[in-house]
Amino acid sequence: MSNAFVLNRPCLVCGETAVLLDVVDFNKSCEEQRGKFLPLSGVPIYYSLCRRCGFLFASEFAEWTLDDFRSKIYNTGYIDVDPDYPDARPRVNARNVLKMFSDHGARIRHLDFGGGSGTLSKLLVENGWCSVSYDPFVDDSAWEAANIGRYDLITAFEVFEHVPEPRKLATTLAQLLTSDGVVLFSTLTSDGHVAPNRRLTWWYASPRNGHISLFSKKSLAILAEKESFRFGSFSPGFHAFWKTVPPWAEHIIRVR
């Protein structure tokens, strides 16, 4: 292990210095919180922490190709570490979106970014929405269909933590969103779970699930600022980016 690997590296959000925090086994998964443990892989995954913005990341994944992710993480064994991914989670998310915006759905152009097999979008379409889904880890060829014009509402549920290049993600979302559109996304924030000089025991830091980019609220705010977004959190796991609040979202995003 070389000093160049262990020591400082630029933060992928703010560009300041990030320092190696800890190492976990590649097979550490979110199912460990439910008492389910995979055999150790023997592959070390190093997480670095930015002391300025609190962004925690495993930088080696920035070198992976889509095929690497598909073969090593999003393979046939993925359902074992995220059993809610194929059906249960998108159904809950679809119900929540319909509850928030049901009266406006027919007038909203919607993109579910990182939408897996597209279940959420299919459910919205069944309820009269104009909705499409795109997920590069499932089918990157669908990008041409999704990347047409701009969207009023973009959802990205449990997506941010899977992305190796967060600034590229924010730029893509900004390019796809209308000037008065809203990005609603879910990802657990690390505040209170991660700190310098403390071992990384947080269950959400699980490389086998593809959780390679973990955000503090400050790092999300900085990421938003770089694309001239405003940022707000409804809870530690549910957030929004926007520039101008549209009338159909004023009951959700109340700007003081």
PyMOL commands that set and color helices and strands:
alter all, ss='L'
color gray80, all
select helices_A, chain A and resi 3-6+30-34+59-63+66-72+78-81+88-107+119-126+136-146+160-162+166-176+207-209+217-226+247-249
alter helices_A, ss='H'
color red, helices_A
select strands_A, chain A and resi 9-10+17-25+44-50+56-57+109-113+130-134+151-157+177-186+213-214+230-235+238-242
alter strands_A, ss='S'
color yellow, strands_A
deselect
rebuild
show_as cartoon
